[in-house]
Amino acid sequence: KFMYFGHISKINRKQYPDAILVALDYLTATDFDKIEAGRYPIKGDLIYAQVLDLETKDKSDVLPEAHRKYLDVQYLHSGEERMGVVPDLGNNPIDQDYDEERDILFYTGAENEVELIMRPGNFAVFFPEDIHRPGCADGQSGKIRKIVVKVAVSEL
């Protein structure tokens, strides 16, 4: 399975596994203007949200990443962001080896990467087979609020 890309206002519920629907339902039902940045459990450690206030960076300053135990549902609440994505075919040099505690692996680059242009309401679902490069500036650097719902692969 390769990533999903969509808008929170147009969710075809038949298209997504139940665990991803749990994440999308949380994103739809939560007023992110009224909560602090931080971590919020949805289903304990199996599904949880990270509310992040970030500054986008130049793409060259962001390492592509991948996860093994969790998939990401990345939702842009405010601001503008570009994200790179490409299937992980095992052909990219590793910058930082897999960190089991953080469930993250960083690559030095991502061959044949495509870019998603994120606007408020857009979300992307990245599976462990997807390399992604979040938090890139769309033109100029700017502040964004994004929510990353982590879903344990075991929930699929």
trRosetta pair geometry for C-beta under 8 A, 3 or more apart (Angstrom, degrees):
i j d omega theta_ij theta_ji phi_ij phi_ji
1 127 5.6 112 90 -37 98 164
1 129 7.2 137 68 40 60 133
2 87 6.2 -63 -112 -81 108 103
2 127 7.2 -132 -136 27 21 122
2 129 7.1 -90 -99 96 56 117
2 130 6.6 109 -153 -79 63 109
3 85 5.8 -49 9 -175 159 148
3 124 5.9 7 177 -179 125 94
3 125 5.7 168 -156 81 70 62
3 126 5.3 -13 -105 -99 113 53
3 127 6.5 -149 -77 6 60 83
3 130 4.9 78 -52 -102 105 157
3 132 7.7 107 -85 -76 146 118
4 15 7.4 123 -125 137 135 119
4 16 7.1 -8 -68 -96 171 97
4 20 7.6 85 24 -175 148 153
4 123 7.8 9 105 109 98 90
4 124 6.8 171 86 -154 57 48
4 125 4.1 24 42 35 99 112
5 116 5.9 -156 -122 -125 137 132
5 122 7.2 -6 -172 -170 84 101
5 123 7.5 179 -148 92 44 49
5 124 4.9 -7 -103 -106 75 84
5 125 7.9 -140 -62 21 40 69
6 10 6.4 -133 -178 82 105 87
6 11 6.7 102 134 -98 147 64
6 122 7.3 168 95 -149 31 61
6 123 5.9 -14 66 59 76 87
6 124 8.0 151 20 -86 58 44
7 10 5.1 46 70 31 97 96
7 121 5.0 23 -157 137 90 104
7 122 5.7 -44 -97 -95 68 54
7 123 7.3 141 -113 15 19 79
8 11 6.9 -10 -160 -46 37 109
8 24 7.2 178 -130 -158 78 87
8 27 5.8 -121 -121 125 126 117
8 28 5.9 174 -178 -88 107 78
8 75 6.7 56 -65 -143 122 119
8 121 4.9 -122 27 -160 99 71
8 122 7.7 -116 -15 -66 82 8
8 123 6.0 87 -63 -16 83 117
9 121 6.1 -10 -11 -165 99 129
11 15 7.9 -140 -178 44 64 114
11 16 7.5 -33 -172 -3 101 135
11 24 5.6 130 -127 168 151 143
11 28 7.5 -80 -6 -66 146 135
12 15 4.4 67 92 -11 103 118
12 16 7.7 139 87 -11 67 89
13 16 6.7 -73 -155 38 39 98
13 21 6.2 55 -146 -116 85 125
16 20 4.3 -116 -178 86 115 120
16 21 5.2 145 100 -57 121 81
16 24 6.7 75 92 -5 174 142
16 125 7.9 146 -125 -36 111 165
17 20 5.1 88 61 10 78 103
17 21 7.2 -139 100 -7 39 89
17 156 5.3 14 152 -141 166 80
18 21 5.4 -56 -150 34 36 115
18 22 6.7 44 151 -26 67 96
19 22 5.6 -41 -156 22 36 116
19 23 7.1 35 146 -14 61 100
19 47 6.6 -161 -165 -79 91 129
19 151 5.1 123 148 -168 113 129
19 152 7.9 -103 -164 59 147 64
19 155 3.8 118 -111 129 145 113
19 156 5.5 -94 28 -81 139 52
20 23 5.5 -50 -157 36 42 113
20 24 6.3 39 147 -17 70 105
20 71 7.8 -38 -88 91 100 135
20 73 6.4 144 -145 -78 82 128
20 125 6.0 9 -137 -120 130 149
20 151 6.4 -73 -84 -38 59 174
20 156 8.0 33 -29 -104 92 89
21 24 5.5 -53 -140 42 36 110
21 25 6.0 42 156 -24 67 104
22 25 5.9 -53 -147 34 26 113
22 26 6.6 29 151 -20 60 105
22 42 6.4 132 150 145 108 131
22 43 6.7 -1 162 -23 152 127
22 47 5.7 2 110 177 132 170
22 151 7.6 132 67 -111 109 118
22 155 8.0 -77 32 164 141 141
23 26 5.7 -55 -154 33 31 113
23 27 6.5 29 151 -17 65 106
23 42 7.2 128 -96 82 59 173
23 47 6.3 -132 -71 -161 87 118
23 49 7.8 144 -140 -80 82 92
23 73 4.2 127 144 23 146 159
23 149 3.9 153 -146 113 112 153
23 151 5.7 -79 -49 -60 133 121
24 27 5.6 -52 -147 37 35 112
24 28 6.2 35 153 -20 66 107
24 73 6.9 -125 -62 -165 68 151
24 123 7.3 173 -109 78 88 168
25 28 5.7 -55 -146 37 30 111
25 29 6.0 15 161 -10 66 116
26 29 6.2 -67 -140 44 25 101
26 30 5.9 15 167 -20 65 120
26 42 5.3 -55 -82 -115 152 135
26 49 6.2 -153 138 -54 141 132
26 149 6.4 129 70 -102 133 142
27 30 6.5 -61 -133 33 21 105
27 73 7.2 -121 -39 132 137 126
27 75 5.0 171 -135 -75 138 169
27 123 6.8 52 157 -81 172 145
27 147 6.3 169 -112 85 96 139
27 149 6.8 -101 -52 -29 105 134
30 35 7.0 -35 179 1 109 139
30 49 7.8 145 -3 142 172 180
30 147 7.9 125 82 -109 138 168
31 34 4.5 32 106 18 111 115
31 35 7.2 132 87 -13 67 92
32 35 6.2 -62 -134 41 44 98
32 51 6.4 179 -143 -132 102 121
32 77 4.5 -85 88 -129 151 153
32 145 6.3 157 144 137 125 131
32 147 6.3 -117 -106 -47 142 128
35 38 7.8 -107 153 41 99 99
35 40 7.5 4 166 -62 150 143
35 51 6.2 -177 105 -48 110 174
36 51 7.2 132 109 85 41 137
37 51 4.9 -146 -130 106 47 92
37 52 6.1 70 -145 -114 109 23
37 53 4.9 -89 -74 -3 137 98
37 145 7.9 -129 -86 -135 96 95
38 50 7.7 -116 131 -146 23 56
38 51 5.9 8 42 49 48 100
39 48 6.0 21 -176 157 94 125
39 49 7.1 160 -155 86 48 51
39 50 5.5 -19 -100 -101 73 70
39 51 7.8 -160 -74 18 25 73
40 48 6.4 170 84 -167 45 80
40 49 4.5 -11 60 60 99 100
40 50 7.9 -176 21 -77 73 26
40 51 6.8 44 -6 -16 114 105
41 44 5.6 6 -160 -107 124 17
41 45 7.4 -46 -121 -59 105 41
41 47 8.0 93 -170 88 59 59
41 48 4.9 -44 -113 -109 46 103
42 47 4.4 -63 76 114 112 98
42 48 5.6 -177 12 -99 82 37
42 49 6.1 82 -38 -20 112 92
42 149 7.0 14 -7 -146 149 110
43 46 4.7 -50 106 70 104 104
43 47 4.0 47 35 39 102 102
43 48 7.6 -124 48 -56 54 64
43 155 7.5 110 83 -108 147 142
44 47 7.7 70 54 38 56 60
44 48 7.4 -78 112 -58 27 105
45 48 6.4 -30 -129 -22 34 128
45 152 7.5 64 123 -52 71 126
46 151 7.5 16 152 -154 66 51
46 152 4.5 -72 -151 11 66 128
46 154 7.1 -87 -137 72 105 103
46 155 5.5 118 170 -62 111 122
47 149 6.7 9 -172 176 86 101
47 150 7.1 -179 -142 88 40 58
47 151 5.1 10 -109 -111 89 69
47 152 6.9 -99 -57 7 61 82
47 155 6.4 49 -53 -65 104 171
48 149 7.2 -177 95 -151 28 63
48 150 5.6 -5 59 52 76 98
49 147 5.6 -11 -167 -174 110 107
49 148 7.2 148 -157 79 57 43
49 149 4.9 -30 -97 -98 76 76
49 150 7.7 -179 -89 14 25 71
50 147 6.9 159 78 -157 50 55
50 148 4.7 -9 56 59 104 94
50 149 7.8 -174 19 -81 67 29
50 150 6.9 50 -11 -19 105 104
51 145 7.2 -2 -175 -173 86 96
51 147 5.3 -19 -103 -105 64 87
52 145 7.1 162 85 -154 51 51
52 146 5.4 -16 64 66 101 78
52 147 7.1 166 19 -92 78 33
52 148 6.6 25 -4 1 124 101
53 143 7.0 -5 -175 -169 86 101
53 144 7.6 176 -151 89 45 46
53 145 5.4 -19 -100 -101 70 78
54 135 5.6 -73 141 -126 150 114
54 143 7.4 157 87 -152 39 55
54 144 5.4 -16 66 62 87 91
54 145 7.9 148 21 -96 70 30
54 146 6.7 -24 22 22 117 104
55 141 5.9 32 168 172 95 110
55 142 7.1 -160 -150 107 67 16
55 143 5.8 -38 -98 -93 67 58
55 144 7.6 146 -108 16 19 77
56 79 7.2 174 -27 155 116 132
56 80 7.5 -57 -19 89 157 65
56 81 5.6 -169 -94 -112 129 76
56 82 7.7 90 -160 27 137 73
56 135 5.5 -175 -123 179 63 60
56 136 6.0 30 -168 130 104 16
56 137 4.0 135 124 -82 115 62
56 138 7.1 -27 153 2 168 65
56 141 5.2 -167 80 -143 78 63
56 142 5.6 13 26 48 111 61
56 143 7.9 -144 -2 -76 79 10
56 144 5.9 67 -45 -11 96 120
57 61 4.4 -98 156 82 125 121
57 62 5.4 144 77 -51 116 100
57 135 6.1 29 21 135 90 99
57 136 6.6 -62 71 -119 63 46
57 137 6.1 -125 92 -27 12 97
57 141 6.3 20 -101 -114 31 113
58 61 4.8 81 65 6 83 107
58 62 7.6 -171 91 -8 44 91
58 136 7.3 3 169 -151 17 80
58 137 5.8 -24 -81 23 41 121
58 141 7.2 -58 -43 -66 66 104
59 62 5.9 -69 -151 37 37 107
59 82 7.0 -44 -77 90 108 125
59 84 6.9 91 -145 -36 115 123
59 133 6.8 58 -150 139 86 138
59 136 4.5 29 -88 -140 75 129
59 137 7.3 -111 -36 39 67 75
62 133 5.3 114 118 -175 115 97
62 134 7.3 -138 -176 72 140 40
62 135 5.7 173 -116 80 141 97
62 136 5.4 -118 25 -79 152 84
63 95 5.5 -103 -143 48 138 156
63 96 7.5 66 140 11 164 107
63 106 4.3 28 132 -165 139 114
63 107 6.5 165 178 63 92 48
63 108 7.1 -50 -135 -113 100 25
63 133 7.3 -142 118 -121 23 94
64 84 6.3 -74 -98 90 102 124
64 86 7.7 -21 -146 35 148 104
64 92 7.1 -42 76 160 139 161
64 106 7.1 133 78 -158 48 61
64 107 4.5 -23 75 56 103 107
64 109 6.7 61 8 -176 123 17
64 110 4.1 108 -66 -44 166 119
64 113 7.1 -133 -89 -95 138 139
64 131 4.8 31 166 168 122 111
64 132 6.8 163 -154 85 79 18
64 133 4.4 -57 -96 -70 70 98
65 104 5.6 -24 -164 -161 120 100
65 105 6.6 142 -158 74 65 50
65 106 5.4 -32 -98 -99 78 64
65 107 7.3 -165 -81 13 28 80
65 131 7.0 154 73 -158 25 69
65 132 6.3 -34 63 68 76 68
65 133 7.1 130 11 -92 73 49
65 134 7.7 -43 35 13 117 91
66 88 5.4 52 -104 -79 151 145
66 104 7.5 140 73 -153 39 53
66 105 5.0 -22 61 61 88 103
66 107 7.3 52 -6 -23 103 108
66 128 6.6 76 175 -163 96 56
66 130 7.1 171 -120 88 91 43
66 131 5.1 -55 -65 -101 104 64
66 132 7.4 122 -87 18 57 70
67 70 5.1 -54 155 65 144 75
67 71 6.9 175 76 -98 128 30
67 72 6.7 127 8 -31 142 98
67 103 5.0 36 -149 147 96 97
67 104 6.0 -32 -94 -94 75 57
67 105 7.5 175 -84 16 27 83
67 126 7.6 103 24 113 108 108
67 128 5.6 -97 89 -106 68 75
68 98 6.6 30 -20 -146 134 133
68 103 6.1 -133 43 -155 78 84
68 105 7.3 68 -34 -14 101 116
68 128 5.3 69 -124 -137 32 129
68 153 7.8 -66 146 -16 46 142
69 103 4.8 -91 39 -125 105 129
69 128 7.7 96 -7 -85 17 128
69 152 6.3 -31 156 -138 84 75
69 153 6.0 -127 -171 8 37 107
70 103 5.5 70 16 140 104 155
70 128 7.9 125 69 -70 30 94
70 150 4.4 -6 -177 -171 146 96
70 151 6.2 135 -161 64 81 37
70 152 5.7 -51 -100 -95 75 42
70 153 6.6 -133 -94 -27 21 77
71 125 6.4 28 152 -179 121 87
71 126 6.2 -177 -167 89 79 52
71 127 4.9 -27 -116 -111 120 48
71 128 6.5 -91 -83 -32 78 68
71 150 7.6 151 72 -156 38 51
71 151 5.1 -22 58 64 88 97
71 153 6.4 104 -25 -81 90 73
71 156 7.7 64 -1 -53 133 125
72 124 7.9 20 107 99 99 81
72 125 7.0 173 91 -150 55 44
72 126 4.5 7 53 50 101 102
72 132 7.1 -110 54 44 140 153
72 148 5.5 -38 -153 -161 102 102
72 149 7.4 128 -163 68 49 50
72 150 6.5 -26 -101 -100 61 61
72 151 7.9 -177 -81 21 14 82
73 123 6.1 5 179 -178 84 122
73 124 7.7 173 -154 86 45 38
73 125 5.1 -13 -104 -102 72 81
73 148 7.1 145 72 -161 51 48
73 149 4.1 -11 57 57 108 102
73 151 6.5 56 -15 -14 104 115
74 83 7.1 120 100 -89 151 164
74 123 6.4 161 84 -155 47 67
74 124 5.1 -11 59 58 99 85
74 125 7.7 179 19 -83 69 31
74 126 6.8 26 -4 -1 112 108
74 132 7.7 -179 -6 153 148 156
74 134 6.1 -141 -139 -108 159 135
74 146 6.2 4 -172 174 85 126
74 147 7.7 161 -153 85 42 47
74 148 5.2 -11 -103 -106 72 80
75 122 7.5 174 -146 95 53 44
75 123 4.3 -19 -97 -100 76 100
75 146 6.3 159 82 -163 50 74
75 147 4.6 -13 62 61 106 92
75 148 7.6 -175 22 -79 72 34
75 149 7.3 37 -4 -6 113 98
76 79 6.8 -113 -170 67 107 80
76 81 5.6 -159 -105 27 134 123
76 118 4.4 131 -26 161 151 118
76 119 6.7 157 94 102 139 13
76 120 5.7 -118 119 -102 93 37
76 121 7.2 -28 77 31 85 30
76 122 5.3 15 35 60 113 86
76 123 7.3 -162 12 -80 68 50
76 144 6.5 -56 -144 -168 95 121
76 145 7.9 112 -166 82 54 54
76 146 5.2 -36 -105 -105 53 95
77 120 6.2 8 161 -135 24 90
77 144 7.9 128 54 175 72 76
77 145 4.4 -48 68 99 116 100
77 146 6.2 -179 10 -100 84 33
77 147 6.1 70 -36 -13 114 98
78 120 5.5 16 -99 -95 40 118
78 143 7.9 -1 110 115 103 86
78 144 6.4 175 90 -152 62 53
78 145 4.6 37 39 33 97 100
79 120 7.4 113 36 -64 39 90
79 142 5.5 174 -153 116 108 110
79 143 5.7 -135 -92 101 134 51
79 144 3.3 -129 69 -101 149 70
79 145 6.6 136 1 14 112 58
79 146 7.9 -76 52 -47 118 86
80 117 7.9 -18 -167 -174 93 82
80 118 7.0 150 -163 85 46 72
80 119 6.4 -9 -113 -103 76 64
80 138 4.4 -91 142 46 110 130
80 139 7.6 10 108 33 140 100
80 142 6.1 48 46 59 88 140
80 144 7.2 -125 44 -87 28 110
81 118 4.2 -15 69 63 91 122
81 134 7.2 4 172 -169 133 72
81 135 6.5 -51 -146 -110 118 24
81 136 6.6 104 -172 58 73 56
81 137 7.8 -69 -128 -110 50 21
81 138 6.2 163 -159 -23 3 108
81 144 5.3 36 -57 -96 113 162
81 146 7.0 12 -26 -65 161 133
82 115 5.2 -9 -173 -170 109 118
82 116 6.9 155 -159 76 56 52
82 117 5.9 -25 -105 -105 78 56
82 118 6.8 -175 -89 15 23 87
82 136 4.3 -57 76 88 90 108
82 137 6.9 -1 23 88 104 25
82 138 4.6 134 -35 -80 96 81
83 115 6.9 147 75 -155 37 64
83 116 4.7 -11 60 53 92 104
83 118 6.1 52 -5 -27 104 123
83 124 6.3 -143 74 29 151 158
83 132 6.0 -2 173 -172 112 100
83 133 6.2 163 -165 78 60 58
83 134 5.0 -8 -118 -106 109 55
83 135 7.6 61 -95 4 83 38
83 136 6.4 159 -88 23 35 103
84 110 5.9 145 139 61 131 143
84 113 4.2 7 -172 175 116 130
84 114 7.1 146 -152 75 64 31
84 115 5.5 -40 -94 -96 61 70
84 116 7.8 -171 -82 14 14 76
84 131 7.8 -25 117 118 97 90
84 132 6.6 157 86 -159 61 47
84 133 3.5 16 46 41 107 115
84 136 6.7 65 -18 -13 89 148
85 113 6.7 132 58 -156 23 81
85 114 6.1 -33 64 65 77 80
85 115 7.7 135 17 -107 75 24
85 116 6.2 35 1 -17 120 109
85 124 7.2 -137 -61 177 147 145
85 126 6.8 -141 -123 -104 116 108
85 130 5.8 -14 -159 -175 100 110
85 131 6.9 155 -151 84 46 59
85 132 4.9 -5 -100 -106 80 79
85 133 7.4 -143 -58 21 45 73
86 110 4.8 157 31 166 131 114
86 111 7.0 -180 152 76 164 49
86 112 5.5 126 -134 90 135 78
86 113 4.5 -92 -35 -100 123 59
86 114 6.6 130 -77 12 79 72
86 130 7.5 145 73 -157 29 66
86 131 5.2 -14 63 59 80 106
87 129 6.0 -14 -149 149 81 94
87 130 6.4 -56 -107 -104 44 57
87 131 7.4 50 129 13 10 86
88 92 7.6 -84 -138 23 72 117
88 128 7.8 -65 28 144 143 57
88 129 5.5 -146 37 -171 99 46
88 130 6.5 -148 -16 -92 94 4
88 131 4.9 121 -77 -38 86 91
89 92 7.9 99 56 -13 75 86
91 111 5.9 -50 102 33 113 140
92 107 4.3 19 130 -158 127 140
92 108 7.1 -168 170 47 91 72
92 109 6.1 -145 -150 80 108 62
92 110 5.7 -17 -103 -107 153 47
92 111 5.9 -161 -82 1 92 92
92 131 6.8 51 22 -88 156 165
93 107 6.6 121 80 -161 46 81
93 108 4.7 -7 85 24 102 120
93 109 7.2 40 44 32 89 84
94 97 6.1 57 153 -86 138 52
94 105 6.7 -57 -136 179 108 104
94 106 7.2 100 -166 84 67 54
94 107 5.9 -68 -110 -108 42 60
94 108 7.3 69 116 -15 8 85
95 106 4.5 -58 66 115 108 99
95 107 5.8 94 -2 167 95 13
95 108 4.4 135 -66 -67 99 66
96 99 7.1 -10 141 -31 110 106
96 105 7.0 -172 90 -158 74 46
96 106 4.1 39 38 43 100 111
97 105 6.8 -46 174 -129 28 88
98 104 7.4 173 -145 92 57 29
98 105 4.3 -30 -89 -81 70 105
99 102 4.3 17 106 40 121 104
99 103 7.3 -61 90 -5 74 15
99 104 5.5 -4 50 59 102 76
99 105 7.3 176 12 -76 67 52
100 103 6.9 20 -166 -76 33 54
107 110 6.0 98 90 -69 140 76
107 131 6.2 -13 11 -143 142 134
109 113 7.9 -121 170 -20 74 129
110 113 4.1 76 101 -67 109 119
110 131 4.9 -178 -120 117 125 139
110 133 6.4 -139 6 -35 142 121
113 131 7.5 -83 -101 96 101 114
113 133 6.8 16 -156 7 147 128
115 136 7.7 -85 -136 73 112 145
116 122 7.5 173 159 157 115 140
116 124 5.8 97 105 -73 176 144
117 138 6.3 87 -140 -118 86 134
118 122 4.6 -153 -144 78 70 135
118 124 7.4 -86 -90 -16 114 114
118 138 7.7 -152 48 -46 70 135
119 122 5.4 91 50 -13 57 118
124 132 7.5 154 118 -129 133 142
126 130 4.3 -131 -157 85 83 133
126 132 4.6 -63 -111 -29 154 142
127 130 5.2 98 52 -1 65 104
128 153 6.4 -10 -23 -81 126 135
133 136 6.1 39 128 -38 99 122
134 146 7.6 -160 -180 105 127 167
135 144 7.5 -159 -124 47 68 137
135 146 7.9 -126 -82 19 78 149
137 140 6.1 -98 -177 126 128 19
137 141 4.5 -72 -96 -86 134 52
137 142 6.8 117 -132 11 90 74
138 142 7.9 -42 45 25 80 118
151 155 5.6 -102 178 57 90 135
151 156 7.5 89 137 -55 117 86
152 155 4.9 103 71 -12 83 101
153 156 5.9 -38 -169 9 50 115
